[in-house]
Amino acid sequence: MNSPSNIGVLLVTAAVLGIGSISHAANESGWPYTGKLIDGSTFTLNSQIAEKVKAKQPISYLFSYASSSTDLYSAQIKAGYDQTLTSANAIYPLDPRAIAPATAYDANLQISQIEAQFNSNQIDCLSIAVNGADAFTEITRRLMAEGIPVFTNGAPTNGNELGQFTQIPEKEGVQAADLVLDWIKKTGKDIKVFAVSGGNPSATWAQGRMISFEKRIKEAIPDAKFVTDSTNALNTTFAAAQQYDAFSAFFLAHPEVQLMLNVDQGAGQADKAIADAGRVGEVYTLGWNNTDDQLDGIKQGIQLALLDQKWSDQGGFGALACATFLATGEILPNTQKLVVVGPEQVDEARAELRKLLGN
């Protein structure tokens, strides 16, 4: 990409803080560690965890993510978790574990898994890949009240954790709309009919992206029509075969649609449905996350671009955040960036994906 990996930014941040190894841990006067929470209140590290850190003993780090079986997402976020463990251990030694529901995006099951680990005293620091603004607020509150550091990633939350590593959906939608509007201006395309879709359209992050996208488009194109919007978005699920079927049926029923926005990883299946229907050059797409099928669609001229929120960086953030906080008391900033991958970046993005996944 033209911009560095956000994990790289985090590692640079760690170097600037002077936390290259546990030899930089705070002195006796630094115990117990405290930190400012999102609402401005003060967090104090659990005394038992503080004693572990004081003795330089490995701490139990838990990463809880949304699904271990979801196409594309699961492999990338787990790979990101794996790839930062060595760097995190150089900051402070971790005893790491990653857990996730086998089913797709089951917040209740994800919470019950965290609670089981907490009840068996297996969490000294926690990172949660969240899938909604409110779903994890209570479990975050309870663990933080016990002095267990909690960080979240993936989507903004209404929790009071130590830190978040996330995009702001309302800004993402505007960025996506501006990308479309710039493309319309450059190509002279007369695009007036839009639709929106997603694997979980009711999720707060999906709603934020769709609502802000539509608002920005209509500001620039007052007579734009949205066949689907945030209230009735096409629900494609997260399974590739179901996504393809949903898009194929939709485009057959709505031949007037000229641009389909997918607010997660499903745009690649929309690209295939458009190609199979012989409508290349008539219907265009825009989507999120770095996937092979979307890169193929960009190459074919069907998809304008993909907006990469870096699942791998989200998966890797927690280990670095926990190690940094326990070694120094510092809280890593939210450096999450949405990276645009257009035709000029396809080959580089594909190479990055191959390297991440090891194939």
KAVENKA-V382643 format. One record per backbone hydrogen bond with DSSP energy under -0.5 kcal/mol. NH is the residue of the N-H (numbers start at 1). CO is the residue of the C=O. If there is no record, write none. Layout:
# KAVENKA-V382643
{{NH CO} {NH CO}}
This chain:
# KAVENKA-V382643
{{9 5} {10 6} {11 7} {12 8} {13 9} {14 10} {15 11} {16 12} {17 13} {18 14} {18 15} {19 14} {24 21} {25 22} {26 327} {30 27} {31 28} {35 43} {37 41} {38 161} {40 37} {43 35} {45 33} {46 147} {50 46} {51 47} {52 48} {53 49} {54 50} {55 51} {56 53} {57 52} {59 93} {61 59} {61 95} {62 60} {62 125} {63 97} {64 62} {64 127} {65 63} {65 99} {68 101} {73 71} {74 70} {76 72} {77 73} {78 74} {79 75} {80 76} {81 77} {82 78} {83 79} {84 80} {84 81} {85 82} {88 84} {89 85} {90 86} {91 87} {91 88} {92 88} {95 59} {96 94} {97 61} {99 63} {101 65} {105 103} {106 66} {106 103} {107 105} {110 106} {111 107} {112 108} {113 109} {114 110} {115 111} {116 112} {117 113} {118 114} {119 115} {120 116} {121 118} {122 117} {124 60} {125 60} {126 149} {127 62} {128 151} {129 64} {130 128} {130 153} {137 134} {140 136} {141 137} {142 138} {143 139} {144 140} {145 141} {146 142} {147 144} {148 143} {149 124} {149 147} {151 126} {152 163} {153 128} {154 165} {158 133} {162 150} {163 150} {165 152} {169 167} {171 168} {172 168} {173 169} {174 170} {175 171} {176 172} {177 173} {178 174} {179 175} {180 176} {181 177} {182 178} {183 179} {184 180} {185 181} {186 182} {187 183} {188 184} {191 189} {192 190} {194 192} {194 225} {195 259} {197 261} {198 234} {201 198} {203 200} {207 203} {208 204} {209 205} {210 206} {211 207} {212 208} {213 209} {214 210} {215 211} {216 212} {217 213} {218 214} {219 215} {220 216} {221 217} {224 221} {225 192} {227 194} {227 225} {228 194} {232 229} {233 229} {234 196} {236 198} {236 234} {237 198} {243 239} {244 240} {245 241} {246 242} {247 243} {248 244} {249 245} {250 246} {251 247} {252 248} {253 249} {254 250} {257 254} {258 193} {259 193} {260 284} {261 195} {261 259} {262 260} {262 286} {263 197} {268 265} {269 266} {270 266} {271 267} {272 268} {273 269} {274 270} {275 271} {276 272} {277 273} {278 275} {279 274} {281 283} {282 279} {283 279} {284 258} {285 302} {286 260} {287 305} {288 264} {289 307} {291 289} {295 291} {296 292} {297 293} {298 294} {299 295} {300 296} {301 297} {301 298} {302 297} {303 297} {304 285} {306 341} {307 287} {308 306} {308 339} {309 307} {314 310} {315 311} {316 312} {317 313} {318 314} {320 316} {321 317} {322 318} {323 319} {324 320} {325 321} {326 322} {327 323} {328 324} {329 324} {329 325} {330 324} {332 330} {335 333} {339 308} {339 337} {341 306} {342 340} {345 342} {346 342} {346 343} {349 345} {350 346} {351 347} {352 348} {353 349} {354 350} {355 351} {356 352} {357 353} {358 354} {359 354}}
